Structures are given as structure tokens and as C-alpha cells.
């Protein structure tokens, strides 16, 4: 058990996951929301999830589910949230005007030691921290969904974020057993979404041209590239597929360039025939009424995959 306090703003699924991650190592977590009913629902969900994970042998950390749950409290008072907090993780909806308003409100009451980190996947931190008194202690820590099962966190500083704030944030992420990567400077989409969107752009064209179905494209990933990338990144994959990365580029660089020249322009993804085709095929694979069931299967698989990776890395 620790005495240091972590604040979480927003009690939706991401806020709940962050709460579970920080309590897993014994931090005293205060979960804040403006809606009391939402907080009650979050507490009930977290209690059930912690005990379910414990029963399945998948609970993170060395504390019991009961001990972890005792580390969590809730509040609708934003001043109580900030009081003596060493770190606050913001998890409100992706509305830039809401984030700007929240960060202005926090800026007036923050204590000097408190670092404020956003879970945003959309907005660069400079867009909602510029000109604030405590902007040197503000940055982004973008998790992948679901954060409890996928350890990657992208740490993204604003131009004015202090190196100390970045280092403390990185240390915290490592302490709760996440896997942080730190961008040297902010860029739209960070790293994950820039890579992910490049894949989605090409998928859009492949389906639009009837080259592959949605199911076949997913098979390319989950029975091909994804199996590699769950263990090796694309750069190490290339490094191993030849006598080092330099040899790989010497052998295949021309082919990569030739194929890349055939890519179509970036598509504008919007309602229309292509989206209708993709949506219809996605719903054939997973009907909307079965999305919750499939998400549960996803989470269970990711947990077992994570455990397998840890076992392999020993």
C-alpha cells in the first residue's frame, strides 16, 4: 500500500481502467466525475472486475482484489480531486472545448507538484494547455483500448512540458507495468494512430476495389502479420528476415518503393457505398447485438497473450 494520491478525471471505461492500473500497485486513487450515478456505476464495475480477474488468476499486482478496491475512492468535488495529488490522469470525452475548460479549471487549483496527463488519442497537448500557469506539468499519456490488457502508453509532451514531468510520468507508467514510449515532440495522431490509419487507408481501397473482403483482410492481419507483430515489431521482423535491416533494404527496398508508388491517394472516409460495403461485411462477422460478447472474448485473449509474452520473456 502506498500513501501517494493519484487522481482520475472521468469514470467511463478508460477512467475505470486507469483506476484499476494505479490501485494494482497500491496507489490511493480518487476517481472524479460530475455525475454521482456514474461514479456509483464505476465503483460497482471495478469491484466486480477486480474479483473476476482474481478468480481467473489474471489480477495485476501483488495486492488482493479487496486490497486494491480499498485504495479507491470517488468524489464530485474537483478540489478534493487535486488536493495533494502527485498525478492526475484525465479521461473525459474527446471534445476540445471540454478539455480546454477542464484544464483552465484545474490550472486555478493545482498544487505545484501535480502532473496532469490526458488520455486523448485525438488532440496534441499544446491545443489545450497553452498559456496555463502549470503547462510545464501537462502532457498526454495515450493508452490503447482496453488499457488494462494492452500495456502500451504513448507519452507526448507539449513544447513547454518539462523533462522532469515526462520522466516522472514514464516512471509511473513503468511502475504500474505499462510499456511507455516517449515521443520527442508532439505530432498529430501520435505514433499508434499514424501507423494504424495508414493501414486503414489501404484497407479502404482494397475493399472498395473488391480486391479482398473485410474478413480476408482481417485474416491477413490475425493469421499473418499480427502473429509476427504480437512478438516482433515491423523493424525487427525486417531485421530478422535478412542478414540485418541494411541487407533487407538492399534486397527489398526497390520492391517496397515500386509497390508504394501504386498506392491510391488518401481516401476521405465518409458515409457512402464503400462504408456501406465495409459495415455490412463487419456486421456479418460480428452482429451489433454480439459486440459486447466479442469484446469480452477480445479482453480474455489479450490477457492470456500478455501472460504468454511475460512467460516467454523470463
C-alpha positions as CSV (number, residue, x, y, z in Angstrom):
1,X,0.0,0.0,0.0
2,X,1.2,3.5,-0.9
3,X,0.3,6.8,0.6
4,X,0.7,8.9,-2.6
5,X,-2.5,10.0,-4.3
6,X,-3.4,9.6,-7.9
7,X,-6.4,11.5,-9.4
8,X,-8.6,10.2,-12.3
9,X,-10.9,12.6,-14.1
10,X,-13.8,10.8,-15.8
11,X,-15.3,7.5,-14.7
12,X,-16.1,5.9,-18.1
13,X,-14.3,2.8,-19.3
14,X,-10.9,4.4,-19.7
15,X,-11.1,6.1,-16.3
16,X,-12.1,2.8,-14.7
17,X,-9.2,1.0,-16.4
18,X,-6.6,3.7,-15.2
19,X,-8.1,3.4,-11.7
20,X,-7.5,-0.3,-11.7
21,X,-4.0,0.1,-13.0
22,X,-2.9,2.5,-10.3
23,X,-4.6,0.6,-7.5
24,X,-2.8,-2.5,-8.7
25,X,0.4,-1.3,-7.1
26,X,-1.3,0.3,-4.1
27,X,-1.7,4.0,-5.0
28,X,-4.5,5.8,-3.3
29,X,-6.8,6.7,-6.2
30,X,-9.5,9.3,-6.2
31,X,-11.9,9.0,-9.2
32,X,-13.7,12.2,-10.1
33,X,-16.8,12.8,-12.1
34,X,-19.6,15.4,-12.1
35,X,-22.3,12.6,-12.2
36,X,-22.8,10.7,-8.9
37,X,-24.6,7.9,-10.6
38,X,-21.8,7.4,-13.0
39,X,-19.4,7.1,-10.0
40,X,-21.6,4.5,-8.3
41,X,-21.7,2.5,-11.5
42,X,-17.9,2.8,-11.9
43,X,-17.3,1.5,-8.3
44,X,-19.6,-1.5,-8.9
45,X,-18.0,-2.3,-12.2
46,X,-14.4,-2.1,-10.8
47,X,-15.3,-4.2,-7.7
48,X,-16.8,-6.9,-9.9
49,X,-13.9,-6.8,-12.4
50,X,-11.1,-7.0,-9.8
51,X,-12.7,-10.0,-8.2
52,X,-13.3,-11.7,-11.6
53,X,-9.7,-11.2,-12.6
54,X,-8.6,-12.5,-9.2
55,X,-10.7,-15.6,-9.6
56,X,-9.2,-16.2,-13.0
57,X,-5.7,-15.7,-11.8
58,X,-5.3,-12.6,-14.1
59,X,-5.3,-9.8,-11.5
60,X,-2.4,-7.4,-11.9
61,X,-0.1,-6.6,-9.0
62,X,0.6,-8.4,-5.7
63,X,-2.3,-7.0,-3.7
64,X,-5.6,-8.8,-3.4
65,X,-8.7,-7.6,-5.2
66,X,-10.1,-6.5,-1.9
67,X,-6.9,-4.6,-1.0
68,X,-6.9,-2.9,-4.4
69,X,-10.5,-1.9,-4.2
70,X,-9.9,-0.3,-0.8
71,X,-7.3,2.0,-2.4
72,X,-10.2,3.6,-4.5
73,X,-12.5,6.4,-3.5
74,X,-14.7,8.7,-5.5
75,X,-15.6,12.4,-5.4
76,X,-17.7,15.0,-7.3
77,X,-15.5,17.8,-5.8
78,X,-12.7,18.8,-8.1
79,X,-10.8,20.5,-5.3
80,X,-10.8,17.2,-3.4
81,X,-9.5,15.5,-6.6
82,X,-6.5,17.9,-6.8
83,X,-5.7,18.1,-3.1
84,X,-2.2,16.5,-2.5
85,X,-2.3,14.6,-5.8
86,X,1.0,13.8,-7.4
87,X,-0.5,12.8,-10.7
88,X,-3.9,13.3,-12.4
89,X,-5.0,11.2,-15.5
90,X,-7.7,12.9,-17.5
91,X,-10.2,10.7,-19.3
92,X,-13.1,12.9,-20.5
93,X,-14.7,12.7,-23.9
94,X,-12.8,13.9,-27.0
95,X,-14.3,17.4,-27.2
96,X,-11.6,20.0,-27.4
97,X,-13.8,22.7,-25.8
98,X,-14.4,20.4,-22.8
99,X,-10.8,19.7,-22.4
100,X,-9.8,23.4,-22.6
101,X,-12.5,24.3,-20.0
102,X,-11.3,21.5,-17.7
103,X,-7.6,22.4,-17.9
104,X,-8.4,26.0,-17.2
105,X,-10.4,24.9,-14.2
106,X,-7.6,22.6,-13.0
107,X,-4.9,25.3,-13.6
108,X,-6.5,27.5,-10.9
109,X,-6.4,24.9,-8.2
110,X,-3.4,22.6,-9.0
111,X,-0.6,22.2,-6.5
112,X,2.9,22.7,-7.7
113,X,3.9,19.0,-7.6
114,X,0.9,17.7,-9.6
115,X,1.4,16.4,-13.1
116,X,-1.7,16.4,-15.3
117,X,-1.9,13.8,-18.1
118,X,-4.5,13.4,-20.8
119,X,-5.7,10.1,-22.2
120,X,-6.6,11.8,-25.5
121,X,-6.0,9.9,-28.8
122,X,-7.0,12.9,-30.9
123,X,-5.6,16.2,-29.6
124,X,-2.0,17.3,-29.3
125,X,-1.3,18.6,-25.7
126,X,-0.5,22.1,-26.9
127,X,-4.1,22.5,-28.1
128,X,-5.4,22.6,-24.5
129,X,-2.5,23.6,-22.3
130,X,-1.1,26.7,-24.0
131,X,-0.8,29.7,-21.7
132,X,-1.7,27.9,-18.5
133,X,0.3,28.5,-15.3
134,X,1.1,24.8,-14.9
135,X,1.6,24.0,-18.5
136,X,5.1,22.7,-17.8
137,X,3.4,19.8,-15.8
138,X,0.9,18.9,-18.5
139,X,1.2,16.3,-21.3
140,X,-0.5,13.3,-22.9
141,X,-0.3,9.7,-21.8
142,X,-2.3,7.9,-24.5
143,X,-3.3,4.3,-23.7
144,X,-4.6,1.8,-26.2
145,X,-8.1,0.4,-25.5
146,X,-8.5,-1.6,-23.4
147,X,-5.7,-0.2,-21.2
148,X,-5.8,-3.0,-18.6
149,X,-5.0,-5.6,-21.2
150,X,-2.8,-3.6,-23.7
151,X,0.3,-2.1,-21.9
152,X,1.4,0.4,-24.5
153,X,1.2,4.1,-23.4
154,X,2.3,6.9,-25.7
155,X,3.8,9.8,-23.7
156,X,3.5,13.0,-25.7
157,X,4.9,16.3,-24.3
158,X,3.8,19.8,-25.4
159,X,6.6,22.1,-26.5
160,X,6.6,23.6,-22.9
161,X,6.3,20.3,-20.9
162,X,9.3,20.0,-18.6
163,X,11.7,17.0,-19.0
164,X,11.1,16.2,-15.3
165,X,7.3,15.9,-15.9
166,X,8.0,13.5,-18.8
167,X,10.4,11.4,-16.7
168,X,8.1,11.2,-13.7
169,X,5.2,10.1,-16.0
170,X,7.4,7.5,-17.6
171,X,8.4,6.1,-14.2
172,X,4.8,5.9,-13.1
173,X,3.8,4.0,-16.2
174,X,6.7,1.5,-15.7
175,X,5.7,1.1,-12.1
176,X,2.1,0.1,-13.0
177,X,3.6,-2.3,-15.5
178,X,2.6,-0.4,-18.7
179,X,5.0,-0.1,-21.6
180,X,5.6,3.6,-22.3
181,X,7.2,5.1,-25.4
182,X,8.0,8.8,-25.4
183,X,7.7,11.0,-28.4
184,X,10.4,13.6,-28.7
185,X,7.8,16.1,-29.8
186,X,4.1,16.2,-30.5
187,X,2.7,15.2,-33.9
188,X,-0.9,14.8,-35.0
189,X,-2.1,11.2,-34.4
190,X,1.0,10.4,-32.2
191,X,2.6,7.1,-33.4
192,X,0.0,4.5,-33.0
193,X,-2.8,6.2,-34.9
194,X,-0.4,7.4,-37.7
195,X,0.6,3.8,-38.3
196,X,-3.0,2.4,-37.8
197,X,-4.5,5.0,-40.1
198,X,-2.0,4.1,-42.9
199,X,-3.3,0.5,-42.7
200,X,-6.9,1.6,-42.6
201,X,-6.4,3.8,-45.7
202,X,-5.1,0.9,-47.7
203,X,-7.8,-1.4,-46.4
204,X,-10.5,1.1,-47.5
205,X,-9.1,0.9,-51.1
206,X,-8.7,-2.9,-51.1
207,X,-12.4,-3.3,-50.2
208,X,-13.6,-0.5,-52.4
209,X,-11.9,-2.2,-55.4
210,X,-13.2,-5.6,-54.5
211,X,-9.7,-7.0,-54.2
212,X,-10.4,-8.5,-50.8
213,X,-13.3,-8.9,-48.4
214,X,-13.2,-7.5,-44.9
215,X,-12.9,-11.0,-43.5
216,X,-10.0,-11.8,-45.7
217,X,-8.2,-8.5,-44.8
218,X,-8.6,-9.4,-41.1
219,X,-7.2,-12.8,-41.8
220,X,-4.2,-11.2,-43.4
221,X,-3.6,-9.5,-40.0
222,X,-4.7,-12.0,-37.4
223,X,-3.3,-15.1,-39.2
224,X,-0.3,-13.4,-40.7
225,X,1.2,-10.0,-39.8
226,X,-0.4,-9.9,-36.4
227,X,1.2,-13.1,-35.3
228,X,4.6,-11.6,-36.0
229,X,3.8,-8.2,-34.6
230,X,2.5,-9.7,-31.3
231,X,6.1,-10.7,-30.7
232,X,8.3,-8.7,-33.0
233,X,7.8,-5.2,-34.3
234,X,7.9,-4.5,-38.1
235,X,11.5,-3.3,-37.9
236,X,12.8,-6.3,-36.0
237,X,10.8,-8.5,-38.3
238,X,12.6,-7.0,-41.3
239,X,15.9,-7.2,-39.5
240,X,15.4,-11.0,-39.0
241,X,14.1,-11.6,-42.5
242,X,17.5,-10.9,-43.9
243,X,21.0,-10.6,-42.6
244,X,20.1,-7.4,-40.8
245,X,17.9,-4.4,-41.7
246,X,20.6,-3.0,-44.1
247,X,20.6,-6.2,-46.0
248,X,16.8,-6.3,-46.0
249,X,16.5,-2.8,-47.5
250,X,19.2,-3.6,-50.1
251,X,17.3,-6.7,-51.2
252,X,13.7,-5.4,-51.0
253,X,13.9,-1.6,-50.9
254,X,13.3,-1.3,-54.6
255,X,10.3,-3.5,-54.4
256,X,8.9,-1.6,-51.5
257,X,9.2,1.6,-53.5
258,X,7.6,0.1,-56.6
259,X,4.6,-1.2,-54.6
260,X,4.3,2.1,-52.7
261,X,4.0,4.0,-55.9
262,X,0.8,2.1,-56.7
263,X,-1.0,3.3,-53.6
264,X,-4.1,5.4,-54.2
265,X,-4.5,8.9,-52.8
266,X,-5.6,9.1,-49.1
267,X,-9.3,8.3,-49.1
268,X,-11.9,10.6,-47.5
269,X,-13.7,8.2,-45.2
270,X,-17.3,9.2,-45.0
271,X,-20.8,7.7,-45.5
272,X,-21.3,6.2,-49.0
273,X,-21.1,2.9,-50.9
274,X,-17.6,1.9,-49.6
275,X,-18.6,2.4,-46.0
276,X,-21.9,0.6,-46.5
277,X,-20.0,-2.4,-48.0
278,X,-17.5,-2.4,-45.1
279,X,-20.2,-2.1,-42.5
280,X,-22.3,-4.8,-44.0
281,X,-19.3,-7.2,-44.0
282,X,-18.2,-6.3,-40.5
283,X,-21.7,-6.9,-39.2
284,X,-21.8,-10.3,-40.9
285,X,-18.6,-11.2,-38.9
286,X,-19.9,-9.7,-35.6
287,X,-23.6,-8.6,-35.5
288,X,-24.0,-5.5,-33.4
289,X,-26.0,-7.4,-30.7
290,X,-22.9,-9.6,-30.2
291,X,-20.4,-6.8,-29.9
292,X,-20.3,-6.9,-26.1
293,X,-19.7,-10.7,-26.2
294,X,-16.9,-10.3,-28.7
295,X,-15.3,-7.5,-26.7
296,X,-15.2,-9.9,-23.7
297,X,-13.5,-12.6,-25.8
298,X,-11.0,-10.0,-27.0
299,X,-10.1,-9.0,-23.5
300,X,-9.7,-12.6,-22.4
301,X,-7.5,-13.3,-25.3
302,X,-5.3,-10.2,-24.8
303,X,-4.9,-11.1,-21.1
304,X,-3.7,-14.6,-22.0
305,X,-1.5,-13.3,-24.8
306,X,0.1,-10.8,-22.3
307,X,0.7,-13.6,-19.8
308,X,2.3,-15.7,-22.5
309,X,4.6,-12.9,-23.6
310,X,5.7,-12.3,-20.0
311,X,6.4,-16.0,-19.5
312,X,8.4,-16.1,-22.7
313,X,10.5,-13.0,-21.7
314,X,11.6,-14.5,-18.4
